[in-house]
Amino acid sequence: MGHEPLAYEKLKTFEGRVAATEAAGLDPVNAPMIRHWCEAMGDTNPAYQGPDAIAPPTMLQAWTMAGLTSYEGRSPAHDELFGLLDGAGYTSVVATDCEQEYLRPLRPGDAITYDSVIESVSPLKTTKLGTGHFITTRMNVRVGGEIAGTHLFRILKYTPAKRSSTSSGAAKKGTGRRPRPVVNRDNAGFWEGVADHRLLIQRCRACETLRFPWLPGCNRCGGQEWDTVEASGEGTVYSYVVMHHPPFPAFAPPYAVGLIELAEGVRMVSNVVGVPSDKVRIGMPVRLEFLAVDDELELPVFRVVEGV
């Protein structure tokens, strides 16, 4: 069944309309969320710990998110705009990018309020995902009436592009060519190690801190000199997700993507293999192996150690 065409002039009238007014964050800024964030990101900056801790600036949006509940304080303009787009067939949504500005640090105990406005609605755009409109909202995050930061958030509301039967079949079978890794001067040594079936971890020569992924400088002391140590290959599943959608050629869903904590203490993202994806669990012991995905490319993956 077709949809009525949506005049861009009608969408344009939503620009500048308020999307939320004095909405309150569900929780004040708090140490447990900061700790979980830092653990997930592997961020050991001492500024985020102790009695004078501040929240990582990039958590700005986290304090405004409503989870699975509805947003209180949201104006009818937001729902009206999305209703128009849904009714015209633009029922899918994907976040595309965000921009943040930090004006003052947030500290545990700060109570967050925020205002947001629909900043722009784009003309009809065609992308690889499909055809639709980009919607940008601007949010001002406040503490006690003082602006602590701003957050520009852009999404695409779109109608998915039709996929050919050939491409969808290739995605289901995983028969396409794997994307090539981006190799540059900062990570070339890692990929040279992979080619030799060695998993190399950077080590700062100044403070001997191990780091992964590879970076040009030490994130603990700022040192620029480094060498490498070879990982033993032993590790455990620290966290994981099972990918079901979207399907891509060369990947046959479902498959497990794990955050692996190596015996050396650093973490890396890789596939977990050796058991069905729905059997992967946090804490499972795994062991490194190298998977030849085609004639030109091998990748490090982690096989579940059975019977342990």
N, C-alpha and C positions, 0 to 999 in steps of 0.2 A: 504494500500500500504506500502511495506517495505522500509527501508532505508539502504543505503550502510553502512557497518561497518566502524567505525572511528578508525584508528590506533592511539594508545596512543603516539607513537613516533612522530606523526605529531603534536599532541597537546603539547607535551613536548617542541617543538621548540619555543613556545610562551613565555616560562618562561624567564624573564629578559627583555622582550621587553617593550618599553615605551607605556603607555596607554594614557597619557596626558602630555603636556609640557607647563609650564607657563600659565595654564588656570586661568582665573580670576573669583573670586566669583561675583555673580550678584549684591550683595550689600555689602557695607562696614559693619563691625561690628557696630551694632546700638542699641540704648536703647530700642526702641519699641519691637524688637525681643527678647531682653533679658527679658524685662518685661513679655511678653506673655509666654516665656518659664518658668520663675519662677512662674507665676500664675498657669500654667498647672501642674507643678511639686510640687506646694505647698512649694517652697523653699524661705524662708524669710531671707536668709543670707544677712547681711548688706553690704558685700563686693560687691554685685551686684547692689547696689543702690547708688545714689548721684553723685556728680561731679567727684569723683575718682573711679567710678565703673569699675569693670572688668567683662568680660563675664564668665558665668559658664564654667569651662573647658570642661565639657561633651558636650557643644554645638559645639565642634571643627568641626564635620562633617557638621553641619547646614550651616556654612558659605560657603561651597563648593557645596551645592546642587543646581541643576538647575531647580527644579520643573518640570513642564510639558514641558519645552522647551528642545531643544537638547543641548548637551554639546559641547560648542565651545572649541577648543584646543585639543579635543580627537584625538588620532592617529588612523590610519587605522587598527593597530594591534588588538585593542579592538573589532571593528566591524567585522573584519575577523574571529577572534576566535569565537565570538558568532554566526556568520553566519555558521561556520562549525558545531557547536553544534546543532543549529536549524535544519540544513539540515540532521543531523543524527538522528533527532527525540527527542533531548533533549530540548524541547521547553518551559518547565516550569522552573520557577526560584523562589528560596526562600533564603532570607538572613539567615545565620546560626549564625554568631558571629562576634565580632569585638574586637580589642585591640587598646588602645590609649596610647600615651605618651605625656605629656605636658611639654614643655621646657620654655615657657614664657607666661605670661597672655596676653589675647587679650582684647583690650579696644575699646570703641566706637570711630569710625573714622578710625580704622585700615583697610586698603585695603588688601584683601586676594588674594594670588595667590597659585597655588598648582601644583605639579608634581605627576604623579602616574606611577607605573610600575606593570606589571603582575608578581607577585612574584612566584606563583606556580600553577600548574594544576595537580590535583590528578589523579591517575589511576581510572578506573571505580569502583564505589562504589554502593552497594545496601543498601538502607535505607527503613524505613517504608513508606516514601513518594513515593519512586521509585528508579530507577537506573540512575546514572549520574556521573558527575565530579564536584568536589569542586574546585572553582577558588578563589585564594587569590590575592588581589591587595594591594600594599603599597602606601600610599599617604603621601607626605611631604607638610605640610601647612606652608606658608611663609608670613611674613610681611616685606616689604622693603628688600627682599632678605634673611632675617634671618629666620631660621626654628623656628616656634612657636610650632609645635607639629607634631606627626606622627599618622597615622591611618591605621591599618590593617583591611581589610574588606573581609569577606569570604562569598561566596554564593554557592548554589548547583544548577547547571543546570541539569535538570533531565527529564526522561520520567515517568509520574505518574504510580504508581503501579495499576494494575487492581483490582477493588473491587468486591467482590462477591455480588450477588444479595441479599443474606441474610443480609450482613453487611450494604449495602446501604439502604435496606428497613428499618432496625432498626434505621439508622440515620435519615431517613425522618420522622419516626413516633416518634422518641425520646423515644425509649423503652429500651435503654441500662442503665447500672448502672452509676450513676454520679461519677466522680472522687472524692476521699476522700480528704478533706483539709489536709494540712501538719500542724500538731499540734506539737509545741515545747515549751520549757520552756519560751520563750519570748512572745508567744501568747496564751498559754493555758487558761489564765484567760478570754480572749475574747470568746473562744469557750465554756467555762463553762457558761458564761453569755448567750450565744445563746441557750444553752440547757435549761436555765431557762426563755427563752423568754425575755431577757434583752440585750440591745445593750450598751456595756460598752466602754467608752472612757478613755484612760489614761490621768492623770493629774500630771504634775511635782510638787513635793512638795516644790521645791526650788523657782520656778518662777510662778507656777500655770498655765503654758502653757498647753493647751489641745493638744493631738497629736493622729493622726490616719493615717496609720495603727500603730499597737502596735510596739514599739521599746524598746530596753534595756536601752536606755538613752535619755535624752531630747536633741532635735536638736536645741534648743535655748540657753540653758545655760550649757548643758552637765551634768546636775544633774542625779544621778542614782536612787534616791528615788522617788516613785510615788504611787498614789492611783488612784481610778477610779471615774467617774461620770456616771450616767445612762442617755443616750440620751432620749430626749422626744419622738423621733420617727418622728418629723416633719422635712421636708426638701424640697428642690427644685432641679430640674434637672439642673445641672451646665453645663454639656455636655453629649453627648451620641453618640453611634454608633449602627447601625442595622446590625447584623450578618446574612449574607446569605450563606457564604461559608468559610471554608470547612465544610461539615456536619459531625457531630460526633454522635455516639450512645448516647442516653440520652438527646440530645439537638435537638429540632425541629425548624429549621430556617424557616422564619426569626424571630429573637427575639432581643429585645433592651437591650443593656448594657449601663448603665448610670453612670456618675460621679455625685454623689448626694452630694449637700452641705447641711449638717445638720444644724438645727437651732443653734446649739452650735458653728458653725463656721468651723468645720473640714469637710473633704470630704472623701467619700468612694465609691468604685466601687461595683455595684450590678445590678441585673436585674430590669427593670421597667416593671410593669405588670398593667393590668386593662384596657388597651386600645390597639388596634392594633399597631404593631411596627412602622408603617408609620405615626402614629398620635402623636408620642412622640415629644415634643418640649422643647427647652431650656426655663427655667423659670417655667415650670409646677410644681405646688405644689404636693408633694407626702407624703405618710405616711407609716411608717414601718409596716411590718407584717412578720410572719415567715412561710415559705413554707416547708412542709414535702415532700421532693423529693423521699423518699423511707421509709422503716420501720425503718431505722437506722439514717437517716440524715435529719436535718432541716437547712435551710439557711435563713438569713435575706434578704428580697426583699422589693421593694418600690412600692406601689400601687398609681396610679394617683388619686388625689382627684378631683372628678368631681363636676362641678357646682360652682367652686371657681373663 
